[in-house]
Amino acid sequence: LKHVNLEILKGEKVAVVGFNGSGKTTLIKCLIGLYDNYDGSIYYDSREIQEYNQDTIRKQIGWLAQDFIEYPYSLEENIYLGDMGKRDPDLTYSLERSLVNEFAKKLPLKLKTVLDPSFEEGIDLSGGQWQKVALARLYYRDSNLMVMDEPTSAIDPISENKIYKNLFKEDKDKTIIILTHRLNVCTLVDKVIVMKDGKITDIGSHKELIKSSSYYNKLYTSQTQDGYLKL
């Protein structure tokens, strides 16, 4: 990362976009405290992130990594792992928002079904279904800051559309940051951060950048022309 300077306000919905190797994931891991070997300063409100107790910071953050874990436990246990200290038995909110409810009712033992075919009556899920389970785990955590790295990469366009529209419609008070190659979500967020070669090349809304940034314009139009769902 080089010459990075940005501000994200409470409640903003932000997309971070760019090609592989542009620095998106590195930037976010710095912002949420997973990386601390950097030059410069990162502030939460008026205090530098390293001045906070790390447990205090992490309790406020929900992080969905691109390489999330598929646990060989029951469906409900997979979701409870989002916050083991919470253990709220009501998973309705998480199931509906992630669209897990659409396939959970068809499973042999519903929420009790073990997500591993090596167990009796256990099953495996498709890549898109597993990604919805990971999203449900994030929703169950119910953090003030939600950070997602390619959260819908394995999900079909129609389900992706539903997930994003629900996300931005309902969670107005939450700060949400999405790292993505699929730029259709950029039409829904407040701010787009465009990265290239470890630098931020542009920051603005989709409408602003589609006019002012030739690089962003090229990224976006190449996807819509290639058949990506345009929201």
FIMARNU-610831 format. One record per atom (N, C-alpha, C): x, y, z. Coordinates in steps of 0.2 Angstrom, whole numbers, plus 2048, in hexadecimal, padded with zeros to 3 digits. Layout:
<atoms>
XYZ...
</atoms>
This chain:
<atoms>
8047FA80080080080080480680080280B7FC8068117FC8028177FB80381D7FF8008237FF7F88228007F681E8057EF81D8067EC82280B7E78258097E482A80D7DC82A80B7D88288117D18278107CD8288167C78298167C382A81C7BC82681A7BA82281F7B481F81F7B08218257AA8238237A58268297A182182B79F82283279A81D83579481C83079181682F78B81582B78C81582479281682179481681A79480F81779280E81179280880E79880980879D8058097A38068047A58008017A68017FA7A97FC7F67B07FD7F57B57F87F57BC7F97F47BD7F47EE7BF7F77E87BF7F37E27C67F47DF7C87EF7DA7CE7EF7D77D07E87D57D57E87D07D77E17CE7DB7DD7D47DC7D77D37E07D37D87E77D67D97E97D67DF7F07D97E07F07E17E17EA7E47E17E97EB7E17EA7EE7E87E97E97ED7EA7EC7F47E47EC7F87DE7EA7F57D87EA7F97D87E78007DA7E08007DA7DC8067DF7DF80B7E57E18087EA7E380D7E87EA8107E47EE80D7E27F480F7DD7F38157D87EE8147D37ED8197D67E981F7DB7E581E7DE7E18247E17E68287E47EC8257E77F18297E27F582D7DC7F78297D77FB82C7D47F78327D37F08327D07ED8387D47EA83D7DB7EB83C7E07EA8417E37E38407E27DF83B7E57D983A7EC7DA8387EE7DF8357F57E18337F77E78377FC7E783A7FE7ED83E8057EF83D8097EC83780F7EE83680F7F383080D7F983180D7FE82C80F80582E81180982981281082A80C81482A80B81982E80581D82E80181C8347FB81F8337F681E8397EF81C8367EC81883A7E58168397E181883F7DC81C83E7D881F8447D181C8447CE81A84A7C781984B7C581F84F7C182384C7BF82A84F7C682D8507C78308567CD8348577D383085A7D382A85B7D882685E7DB8218597E18208597E581B8547E38148567E28108517E08098527E48058577EA8078577EF80385C7EE8058637EB80A8647EA80D86B7E480986E7E080686A7DA80286D7DC7FB86F7D97F88747D97F18757D77ED86F7DB7E886D7D97E58677D27E18677D17DE86D7CA7DB86E7C57E086E7C57E68707C07EB8707BF7EC8687C47ED8647C37EE85D7C07E985A7C27E385B7BF7DD8577B87DB8597B67DD85F7AF7DC8617AA7E085C7AD7E685A7A97EA8567A97E984E7AD7E484C7AE7E28457AC7DB8437A87DB83E7A77D483B7AB7D48347AE7CE8347B37CE82E7B17C782A7AF7C88247AE7C28207B47C181B7B87BD81C7BE7BC8177BC7B88117C07B980C7BE7B68067BF7AE8067C47AC80A7C57A580C7C27A38127BC7A48137B87A28197B979B81B7B77988217B87918237B178E8227B178881F7AB78481F7AC77F8257A878082A7A977C8307A57758307A77708327A476983179F76883779B76E83979676E83E78F76E83B78A76F83F78377083D78377783A77D77883677C77E83377C78483877878383E77778884377D78984678178484878878584B78D78984778C78884079078C83C78F79383C78979583E78779C83E78879E84578779A84A78979C85179079E85279479B84E79C79D84E79D7A484D7987A884A7997AF84979B7B384F7987B08557997B385B7977AE86179C7AB86379B7A58687987A886F79A7AE8707987B18777907B387678D7B38717867B68707817B08717827AB86D77E7A586D7767A686D7747AB86976D7AD86976A7A78647657A486776279E86375E7A085D75C7A785D7587A985775D7AB85175C7A784C7617A884675D7AB8407567AD8427527AF83C7557B58387587BA83C75B7C08387607BE8347657BA83676B7B88337697B382D7647AF82E7627AA82875F7AE82375A7B38247577B681F75B7BB81B7607BF81F7647C381B7697C081776C7BA8197717B781576D7B280F7677B28107637AD80B7647A680D7677A481276879D81476279A81675D79E81875679B81975379881375579A80D75279780675479080575A78E80875C78780775C78380E75C78681375C78381A75677E81B75078181974A77D81A74A77781674E77681174E77080D75376B80F75776C81475D76881775976281B75D75C81B75A75781F75775882675C75C82A75A75D83175A76583275876882C75877082D75E77383075E77783576377A83876877583B76677083D76A76B84176E76683C76D76783677176383177876583177C75F83278376083278676182B78A76682A78D76882379376582279375E82279875A82079675381E79675181879374B81679674481979C74581D79F73F82079B73D82679674182879274082E78B73D82B78873983078273682E77D73C82D77973C82777474182677874882577E74882478274E82378274F81C78375681A78375781378975D81178A75E80B78F76380978A76880678D76E80578977480278D7767FC78A7797F878D77C7F27917827F47957857F079978B7F17957917F37907927EF78C7987F17887977F77867917F97827907FF78779180578D78E80579278F80A79379780B79479A8057957A280678F7A580A7897A38097837A580C7847A481478679E81578779C81C78C7A18207927A281C7977A781F7947AE82078F7B081B78C7B681C7877B68227847B182377F7B08297837B182F7897AE82F78E7AE8357907B58367917B98317927C083278C7C48357867C38327807C683477F7C583C7807BE83E77F7BC8457847C084978A7C284778E7C684B78C7CD84C7887D08477857D68487897DC84B78F7DD8477947E28497927E88467957EE8497947F48467987F684079D7F283F7A17F38397A27EC83679F7EB83079F7E582C7A37E68267A87E18267AD7E18207AD7DA81C7AC7DB8167AB7D48127AF7D480C7B37CF80B7B87CE8057B47C98007B27CC7FB7AF7C87F67A97C47F97A47C77FC79F7C380079A7BF7FB79A7C17F57957BD7F17987BA7EA79F7B97EB7A27B67E57A07B07E279D7AC7E779A7A57E47937A57E478F7AB7E57887AB7E57857AD7DF7807AA7DD77D7AC7D677A7B37D677A7B77D07787BE7D07727C07D376C7BB7D37667BD7D57667BD7DD76A7B87E076A7B87E776F7BE7EA7747BF7E67797C57E77757CB7E87707CC7E376C7D27E27687D37E97657CE7EB7617CE7F17657CF7F776B7CC7F876F7CD7FE7717D47FE7747D77F97767DE7F97707E37FB76B7E27F77657E77F97637E68007627E08037617E080A7667E380E76C7E280D7727E48117717EC8117717EF80C7717F680C76B7FA80E7657F680D75F7F980F75E7F98177607F381A75E7F28217647F582676A7F482476F7F58287727FD82776D80182876F80882777480B82C77480983277980C83777F8088377808038347867FF83478B80282E79280283079780382B7987FD8277987FD8217997F781D79E7F88177A37F48177A97F48127A97ED80E7A87EE8087A87E88047AE7E87FF7B27E37FF7B87E27FA7B57DE7F47B57E07EE7B27DC7E97B57DD7E27B57D87DE7B77D97D77B07DA7D37AA7D97D67A47D97D27A17E07D47A27E57CF7A07EC7D07997ED7D07947E97CF78D7EA7CF78B7ED7D678F7EB7DB78D7EE7E278F7F57E27937F87DE7957FF7DF78F8047DD78A8027DA7858067D97808077DF7818037E477D8037EA7818067F07878077F078B80A7F678C8117F678E8147FC78F81B7FC79581D7F979A8197F97A181B7F77A58157F47A98167EF7AD8117EC7B48137EC7B880F7EF7BF8107EF7C380B7EA7C680F7E57C980B7E07D080A7E17D38047E07DA8037E27DE8007DC7E48027DB7E87FF7D67F07FF7D87F37FA7D87FA7F97DA7FC7FC7E17F77FB7E67F97FD7EC7F78047EE7F48077E97F280E7EA7EA80F7E97E88147EC7E18167EB7E181B7E57DE8197E07DE81E7DA7D88227DA7D28207DD7CC8247DD7C88237E37C48287E57BF8277EA7B982B7E87B38287E97AD82C7E77A78277E67A182A7E579B8267E379C8237DC79881E7DB79881B7D57968207CF7918247D07908297CB79582E7CA7998307CF79F8347CE7A48317CA7A682B7CC7AC8287CA7AA8257C27A48237C17A38217BA7A48277B57A482D7B77A58337B37AC8357B47AF8357BA7B68387BB7BC8347BA7BB82D7BB7C08287BB7C08247B57C58247B17C58207AB7C68197AD7CB8187B27CC8117B47C680E7B77C28117BC7BC80E7BF7B780D7B97B68117B57B28117AF7B380A7AB7BA8097AA7BC8037A67BA7FD7AA7BB7FD7B17BA7F77B57B27F67B57AF7FB7B67A77FA7B67A47F87B07A57FB7AB7A27FA7A47A47F37A17AA7F17A37AD7EB7A07A97E57A37A67E67A97A37E17AD79B7E17AA7987E67AA7917E77A87917E47A07967E679C7957E47957967DC79579A7D979A79B7D279A7957CE79D7907D179F78A7CD7A17897CD7A878D7D17AC78C7D17B47857D57B57827D27BA77B7D67BC77D7DD7BE7797E17BB7797E87BD7737EA7C17757EC7C776F7ED7CC76C7F47CB
</atoms>
